[in-house]
Amino acid sequence: MRFGMCVGNDEKKIKLVAESGFDYVESCFSLFAESDEDKLNRFKSELDSFSLKCESVNCFLPGNLKVTGPEVDYDALKEYIEKGISRGVTLGLEKVVFGSSGARDVPDGWSYEEAYRQIVFFLKEIVSPIAEKYGVIITIEPLRRTDSNIINSALEGAAVASQANSDYIKCLVDYYHMYEAGDNCETVKKLTGAVKHAHIAEPVSRHFPRTDDGADYRSFIEALEAAGCETCSVEASTDNFERDCAPAFEALKY
């Protein structure tokens, strides 16, 4: 298992990630789709300084780029995604996390079934050709019901990925999100070949993992490995990144 750390768009955190032992960083898709060249070049320069790559990104779509509902602009989606992925691969991008509740949530008064169909269409017809062109995998992230009203469990994420019918559309499991949905490590093991990326945090508070916080990270990591997942990123909260970065890596390698 290779471990990464979510750093947002803050290139200053890369040094700490490298010194803590992580294998890669995870950023936000907006870094590639929206940043000016100076910002992108600073980020790349910092990565190069520590021989790291930005192998994955989250926050795929902004809330104003809808995937569901009556106001979906497929041309705008194509332009945004193509720009972001084409720039991302120059920094080592391999995986994109599709959570994006603001973009995918079922709007009030809209049919759940129609929204589901729209998501499958979006992934199959809009995203998959771009992902295949650049060799990047899109991983569908199930979110807690308090965070999204569609795709809330690992099984639902895997089902959507299956219907997209593409080697470049897979799913993600998140240690923090999964237990509210009734998922567990046995669920993850059953998704062999479907799970291509993961997120991890202390599952109650969503704080950075620690060896003494009582969480069973080892069982989750072993389940990921059994399913054929090779990467897992810390996506968690902290009020002191410098203090908590290295202990998080130690908790996962423990």
Residue pairs with C-beta under 8 A, 6 or more apart in sequence:
1 221
1 224
1 225
1 229
1 230
1 231
1 232
1 252
2 23
2 24
2 230
2 231
2 232
3 22
3 23
3 231
3 232
3 233
3 234
3 249
3 252
3 253
4 22
4 23
4 24
4 25
4 26
4 55
4 56
4 231
4 232
4 233
4 234
5 13
5 17
5 20
5 22
5 25
5 26
5 233
5 234
5 245
5 248
5 249
6 25
6 26
6 27
6 58
6 199
6 233
6 234
6 235
6 236
7 13
7 14
7 17
7 25
7 26
7 27
8 27
8 28
9 27
9 28
9 30
9 31
9 35
9 39
9 43
11 42
11 43
11 45
11 46
11 47
12 46
13 25
13 241
13 245
14 25
14 43
14 46
14 47
14 49
14 50
14 52
15 46
15 49
15 50
16 241
16 242
16 245
16 246
17 25
17 50
17 52
17 245
18 50
18 51
18 52
19 246
20 245
20 246
20 248
20 249
21 246
21 249
21 253
22 52
22 249
23 52
23 231
24 52
24 53
24 54
24 55
24 56
24 92
24 231
25 47
25 52
25 53
25 54
25 55
26 54
26 55
26 56
26 57
26 58
26 97
26 233
26 235
27 43
27 54
27 56
27 57
27 58
28 57
28 58
28 59
29 57
29 58
29 59
29 60
29 61
29 84
29 88
29 96
30 59
30 62
30 84
31 39
31 40
31 43
31 54
31 57
32 40
32 57
32 83
32 84
32 85
32 87
32 88
32 91
32 93
33 80
33 81
33 83
33 84
33 87
35 43
40 87
40 91
43 54
43 91
44 90
44 91
47 53
47 54
47 91
47 92
53 91
53 92
53 93
54 88
54 91
54 92
54 93
55 92
55 93
55 94
55 95
55 231
56 93
56 94
56 95
56 96
56 97
56 197
56 231
56 233
57 84
57 88
57 93
57 95
57 96
57 97
58 96
58 97
58 99
58 141
58 199
58 235
59 97
59 99
59 100
60 96
60 97
60 98
60 99
60 100
60 103
60 138
61 67
61 77
61 80
61 98
61 100
61 102
61 103
61 104
62 100
62 102
62 103
63 100
63 102
63 103
64 102
65 73
65 76
65 77
65 80
65 103
66 72
66 73
66 103
66 107
67 77
67 100
67 103
67 104
67 118
67 119
67 122
68 103
68 104
68 105
68 106
68 107
68 110
68 114
68 115
68 118
68 119
68 150
69 106
69 107
69 110
69 115
69 118
70 107
70 110
72 118
72 122
74 122
74 126
77 122
77 126
78 126
78 130
81 126
81 127
81 130
82 130
85 93
85 96
85 130
85 131
85 134
85 136
86 134
88 96
88 136
89 134
89 135
89 136
93 134
93 136
94 135
94 136
94 137
95 136
95 137
95 138
95 139
95 196
95 197
95 231
96 131
96 136
96 137
96 138
96 139
97 139
97 141
97 172
97 197
97 199
98 104
98 123
98 127
98 138
98 139
98 140
98 141
99 141
99 143
99 148
101 143
101 147
101 148
104 115
104 119
104 148
104 150
104 151
105 148
105 149
105 150
106 112
106 115
106 149
106 150
107 115
112 150
115 150
116 150
116 160
119 150
119 151
119 160
120 160
120 163
120 164
123 138
123 140
123 160
123 161
123 164
123 166
123 169
124 163
124 164
124 165
124 166
124 169
127 138
127 168
127 169
128 138
128 164
128 166
128 168
128 169
131 137
131 138
131 166
131 168
131 169
132 166
132 167
132 168
135 168
136 168
137 168
137 169
137 170
137 196
137 197
138 168
138 169
138 170
139 170
139 171
139 172
139 196
139 197
140 151
140 157
140 160
140 161
140 169
140 170
140 171
140 172
141 151
141 157
141 171
141 172
141 174
141 177
141 199
142 151
142 152
142 153
142 154
142 156
142 157
142 171
142 172
142 173
142 174
142 177
142 178
142 181
142 183
143 151
143 152
143 177
144 152
144 177
144 180
144 181
145 152
145 180
145 181
146 180
147 177
151 157
151 160
152 180
152 181
153 178
153 181
153 182
153 183
154 171
154 173
154 178
154 181
154 183
154 187
154 188
154 191
154 195
155 183
155 187
155 191
157 171
157 172
157 173
158 171
158 191
158 194
158 195
160 171
161 169
161 170
161 171
161 194
162 194
170 194
170 195
170 196
170 197
171 191
171 194
171 195
171 196
172 195
172 196
172 197
172 198
172 199
173 183
173 188
173 191
173 195
173 198
173 199
173 224
173 229
174 198
174 199
174 200
174 201
174 235
175 198
175 199
175 200
175 201
175 203
175 215
175 217
175 220
176 199
176 200
176 201
176 202
176 203
176 206
176 235
176 236
177 199
178 184
178 187
178 188
179 203
185 219
185 220
185 222
185 223
186 223
188 195
188 220
188 223
188 224
188 226
188 227
189 223
189 226
189 227
190 227
191 227
192 226
192 227
192 228
193 227
193 228
194 227
195 224
195 227
195 228
195 229
196 229
196 230
196 231
197 229
197 231
197 232
197 233
198 220
198 224
198 229
198 231
198 232
198 233
199 232
199 233
199 234
199 235
200 209
200 217
200 220
200 232
200 233
200 234
200 235
200 236
200 252
201 207
201 208
201 209
201 234
201 235
201 236
201 237
202 208
202 209
202 210
202 213
202 215
202 236
203 215
205 237
206 236
206 237
207 213
207 236
207 237
207 238
207 244
208 234
208 236
208 237
208 238
208 244
208 245
208 247
208 248
209 215
209 217
209 234
209 236
209 247
209 248
209 251
209 252
210 244
210 247
210 248
210 251
211 247
211 250
211 251
211 254
213 251
217 251
217 252
217 254
218 254
221 232
221 252
224 232
232 252
234 248
234 252
236 248
238 244
